[in-house]
Amino acid sequence: MVLKVLRQPRYAALGVLMAIVAIVCVGAGTWQIARFQQKVHENDDLRANARAATVAPNEVLPLVGRGAIPSQGRVEFRTIRATGTYDPTAQSLVRSRTLGDENGFLVVTPLRTADAVLLVVRGFVALPASGGVPTPQAPPTGEVTVLARVQAPETRPDSAAKLAAHQVESINPAEQAERLGTPVYNGYVELEAHQPGTAGLQAIGKPDLSNPAGGALEPQHFAYVIQWYLFAVLALAAPFAMARAEGKQRAREFGLEPDSTAPSPDAAEVTDDQRRAAKLADRYGRPVV
């Protein structure tokens, strides 16, 4: 009965549609496999960076305009030790940032080292209740040595020329280098807690290494893989399940199969006309009176 129902044109069309749906689902599941593997590699790289030995800035970051822009997986969370003097005259406030539940600014102060300028995020300052621009505590004077975590550069424009009070939209080393007129490392760093320059500011805090790349967790990507492949199986099974249910229903309607909810008719009472009507219904997909 199921095969007879499946031979109807409407089920052929449904089968083609469900096959297309299954192909799309398999493609999405395969993409999720690649995304899962990518997330695992990204997290492994960042955890390895966090565990790597402390080095000088020039061992991690190239200078702006010299070499490719460093990728997140290659440099993020590396620990560097740098010695130099802060330049508060070129300090900037990166707007529209958050720390915990607070909105505010990152305080970025150039550290002039022997080799180049290193952009240092000294900490975070909350947005004042008045909604104005805060005045963060000044950095220490004289030579300092700091420990900090590296971050890959932000490449979107910082819009410094459009904003007042030394505000910027991003930490863009290329644009900072153009304004400072001196070599700048192509990236930036966030100070560890209690380092010179953090006084009066909220520390950024250590990175969460449970899912350092951010976004969906690794188990979520794996669950998505299973989900999409299950959808593909269900799509392929749908025409068969529907045909089976329809075949049973039609058999009950024409008295060819007992209805469990009603008294069973005597099989001898099924007439040839009923059998012929059932066959026509199977062929054309609708009852024949």
C-alpha positions as CSV (number, residue, x, y, z in Angstrom):
1,M,0.0,0.0,0.0
2,V,2.8,2.4,0.9
3,L,4.5,1.9,-2.5
4,K,1.2,2.5,-4.3
5,V,0.7,5.8,-2.5
6,L,4.3,6.9,-3.2
7,R,3.7,6.4,-6.9
8,Q,1.3,9.3,-7.0
9,P,2.5,12.5,-8.6
10,R,2.1,14.6,-5.5
11,Y,4.3,12.2,-3.5
12,A,6.9,12.3,-6.3
13,A,7.0,16.1,-6.0
14,L,7.1,15.9,-2.2
15,G,10.0,13.4,-2.5
16,V,12.0,15.8,-4.7
17,L,11.3,18.7,-2.3
18,M,12.4,16.6,0.8
19,A,15.5,15.5,-1.1
20,I,16.5,19.1,-1.6
21,V,15.8,19.9,2.0
22,A,18.0,16.9,3.0
23,I,20.8,18.1,0.8
24,V,20.7,21.6,2.4
25,C,20.7,20.0,5.9
26,V,23.7,17.8,5.1
27,G,25.5,20.9,3.7
28,A,24.8,22.8,6.9
29,G,25.9,19.9,9.1
30,T,29.1,19.6,7.1
31,W,29.7,23.3,7.5
32,Q,29.2,22.9,11.2
33,I,31.9,20.2,11.3
34,A,34.3,22.6,9.7
35,R,33.2,25.3,12.1
36,F,33.6,23.0,15.1
37,Q,37.2,22.1,14.0
38,Q,38.0,25.7,13.5
39,K,36.7,26.7,16.9
40,V,38.8,23.9,18.5
41,H,41.9,25.1,16.7
42,E,41.3,28.7,17.6
43,N,40.8,27.9,21.3
44,D,43.9,25.7,21.3
45,D,46.0,28.5,19.8
46,L,44.8,31.1,22.2
47,R,45.3,28.8,25.3
48,A,48.8,28.1,24.0
49,N,49.5,31.8,23.6
50,A,48.4,32.4,27.2
51,R,50.8,29.8,28.5
52,A,53.7,30.9,26.4
53,A,56.8,32.5,27.9
54,T,57.0,36.3,28.4
55,V,58.9,38.0,25.5
56,A,59.7,41.5,24.3
57,P,57.2,43.3,22.1
58,N,59.3,43.0,18.9
59,E,59.2,39.2,19.2
60,V,55.4,39.2,18.8
61,L,54.3,42.3,17.0
62,P,55.6,43.7,13.8
63,L,55.8,47.5,13.1
64,V,53.0,49.1,11.2
65,G,53.7,48.9,7.5
66,R,56.3,46.2,7.9
67,G,54.8,42.8,7.4
68,A,51.3,41.4,7.5
69,I,48.8,42.4,10.1
70,P,49.1,39.9,12.9
71,S,46.2,37.5,13.3
72,Q,44.3,36.9,16.5
73,G,45.4,33.3,16.8
74,R,49.1,34.2,16.4
75,V,49.4,37.0,18.9
76,E,46.4,37.3,21.2
77,F,47.0,36.7,24.9
78,R,50.8,36.5,24.5
79,T,52.5,38.1,27.5
80,I,55.1,40.8,26.8
81,R,57.5,42.8,29.0
82,A,58.2,46.3,27.8
83,T,60.3,49.2,29.2
84,G,59.7,52.8,28.3
85,T,58.0,56.1,29.2
86,Y,54.3,56.9,28.9
87,D,53.2,59.8,26.6
88,P,50.1,61.2,28.2
89,T,49.8,64.0,25.6
90,A,48.9,61.3,23.0
91,Q,46.5,59.4,25.3
92,S,43.1,58.5,23.8
93,L,39.8,57.2,25.2
94,V,38.2,54.4,23.3
95,R,34.5,54.9,23.6
96,S,31.5,52.5,23.7
97,R,33.3,49.8,25.6
98,T,32.0,47.6,28.4
99,L,33.5,46.0,31.5
100,G,31.1,43.7,33.3
101,D,27.8,45.6,33.3
102,E,29.4,49.0,33.0
103,N,29.7,51.2,29.9
104,G,32.7,53.5,29.5
105,F,36.1,53.9,27.9
106,L,39.3,52.1,27.5
107,V,42.3,54.4,28.4
108,V,45.0,53.9,25.8
109,T,48.4,55.6,26.5
110,P,51.4,55.2,24.1
111,L,54.5,53.8,25.8
112,R,57.6,55.0,24.0
113,T,60.2,52.2,24.1
114,A,63.6,52.1,22.6
115,D,62.4,50.5,19.4
116,A,58.9,51.9,18.8
117,V,55.7,53.1,20.4
118,L,53.5,50.4,22.1
119,L,49.8,51.2,22.5
120,V,48.9,50.3,26.1
121,V,45.4,49.9,27.4
122,R,46.0,51.0,31.0
123,G,42.5,50.1,32.1
124,F,38.8,51.0,32.0
125,V,37.0,54.1,33.3
126,A,33.2,54.1,33.6
127,L,30.9,56.5,31.9
128,P,30.1,59.3,34.4
129,A,26.5,59.7,35.5
130,S,26.4,63.1,33.8
131,G,27.2,61.3,30.5
132,G,30.3,63.4,29.9
133,V,33.8,62.4,29.1
134,P,35.8,61.2,32.2
135,T,39.3,62.4,33.1
136,P,41.4,59.3,34.0
137,Q,44.2,59.4,36.4
138,A,47.5,60.3,34.7
139,P,50.1,57.6,34.1
140,P,53.4,57.6,36.1
141,T,56.3,59.7,34.9
142,G,59.7,58.4,34.1
143,E,60.8,55.0,32.8
144,V,58.6,52.0,33.7
145,T,58.6,48.3,33.0
146,V,55.2,46.7,32.4
147,L,53.8,43.2,31.9
148,A,50.9,43.1,29.5
149,R,48.8,40.8,27.3
150,V,48.9,41.3,23.5
151,Q,45.8,41.9,21.4
152,A,45.5,41.9,17.6
153,P,45.0,45.4,16.1
154,E,41.6,46.7,15.3
155,T,41.4,47.7,11.7
156,R,38.2,49.8,11.4
157,P,38.8,53.6,11.4
158,D,39.1,55.2,14.8
159,S,37.4,58.5,13.7
160,A,39.7,60.6,15.9
161,A,39.3,63.6,13.7
162,K,35.6,63.6,14.2
163,L,35.5,63.2,18.0
164,A,36.4,65.6,20.7
165,A,38.4,65.2,24.0
166,H,40.9,62.6,22.5
167,Q,38.1,60.1,21.9
168,V,38.4,57.3,19.3
169,E,36.2,54.5,18.1
170,S,38.8,51.8,17.8
171,I,42.5,51.0,18.6
172,N,43.9,51.3,15.1
173,P,47.7,51.3,15.2
174,A,48.1,52.4,11.6
175,E,46.1,55.6,12.2
176,Q,47.9,56.2,15.5
177,A,51.3,55.8,13.7
178,E,50.3,58.4,11.2
179,R,49.3,60.9,13.9
180,L,52.3,60.2,16.1
181,G,54.8,60.3,13.2
182,T,56.9,57.5,14.7
183,P,57.1,53.7,14.4
184,V,54.3,51.9,16.2
185,Y,53.8,48.2,16.9
186,N,50.9,46.8,14.9
187,G,48.8,45.7,17.8
188,Y,48.1,46.8,21.4
189,V,48.4,45.4,24.9
190,E,46.3,45.3,28.0
191,L,48.1,45.8,31.3
192,E,48.1,43.1,33.9
193,A,46.7,44.2,37.3
194,H,48.9,46.3,39.6
195,Q,51.3,47.3,36.8
196,P,52.6,50.8,36.5
197,G,49.8,52.9,35.0
198,T,46.8,51.0,36.3
199,A,46.3,53.2,39.4
200,G,42.9,54.9,39.5
201,L,41.5,52.7,36.7
202,Q,39.6,49.4,36.6
203,A,41.8,46.5,35.5
204,I,40.7,44.6,32.4
205,G,41.1,41.2,34.1
206,K,42.5,38.0,32.9
207,P,41.0,36.3,29.8
208,D,38.5,33.5,30.2
209,L,40.3,30.5,28.7
210,S,37.3,28.2,28.8
211,N,36.2,29.6,25.4
212,P,38.8,32.2,24.6
213,A,37.8,32.6,20.9
214,G,34.2,33.6,22.1
215,G,31.0,32.8,20.4
216,A,29.3,29.4,20.6
217,L,31.0,26.8,22.8
218,E,32.7,23.8,21.3
219,P,29.9,21.3,22.4
220,Q,27.3,23.6,20.9
221,H,28.9,23.3,17.4
222,F,29.0,19.5,17.9
223,A,25.4,19.5,18.8
224,Y,24.6,21.6,15.7
225,V,26.3,18.9,13.6
226,I,24.0,16.2,15.0
227,Q,21.0,18.4,14.7
228,W,21.4,19.1,11.0
229,Y,22.0,15.5,10.1
230,L,18.9,14.5,12.0
231,F,16.9,17.0,10.1
232,A,18.2,15.5,6.8
233,V,17.1,12.0,8.0
234,L,13.7,13.3,9.0
235,A,13.3,15.1,5.6
236,L,14.0,11.8,3.7
237,A,11.7,9.8,6.0
238,A,8.8,12.2,5.8
239,P,7.3,11.1,2.5
240,F,7.4,7.4,3.6
241,A,5.8,8.2,6.9
242,M,3.1,10.3,5.3
243,A,2.4,7.6,2.6
244,R,2.2,4.9,5.2
245,A,-0.3,6.9,7.3
246,E,-2.4,7.8,4.2
247,G,-2.4,4.2,3.0
248,K,-3.7,2.9,6.3
249,Q,-6.3,5.6,6.4
250,R,-7.5,4.8,2.9
251,A,-7.6,1.1,3.6
252,R,-9.8,1.8,6.6
253,E,-12.1,4.0,4.5
254,F,-12.6,1.3,1.9
255,G,-12.9,-1.5,4.4
256,L,-9.7,-3.2,3.4
257,E,-8.2,-2.9,6.8
258,P,-9.9,-3.1,10.2
259,D,-10.2,0.2,12.1
260,S,-9.0,-0.3,15.6
261,T,-11.5,2.3,16.8
262,A,-14.5,0.8,15.2
263,P,-16.1,-2.7,14.9
264,S,-14.3,-4.8,12.3
265,P,-16.4,-5.6,9.3
266,D,-16.5,-9.0,7.9
267,A,-13.9,-9.4,5.1
268,A,-16.5,-11.1,3.0
269,E,-18.6,-7.9,3.0
270,V,-15.9,-6.0,1.1
271,T,-17.3,-5.7,-2.4
272,D,-15.4,-5.7,-5.7
273,D,-16.6,-2.1,-6.2
274,Q,-14.9,-1.1,-2.9
275,R,-11.7,-2.7,-4.0
276,R,-11.8,-1.0,-7.4
277,A,-12.5,2.4,-5.7
278,A,-9.5,1.8,-3.4
279,K,-7.2,1.1,-6.4
280,L,-8.4,4.3,-8.1
281,A,-7.8,6.3,-5.0
282,D,-4.3,4.9,-4.7
283,R,-3.6,5.8,-8.3
284,Y,-5.0,9.4,-8.3
285,G,-4.6,10.3,-4.7
286,R,-8.3,11.1,-3.9
287,P,-11.4,9.2,-3.0
288,V,-13.6,8.0,-5.9
289,V,-17.4,8.0,-5.3
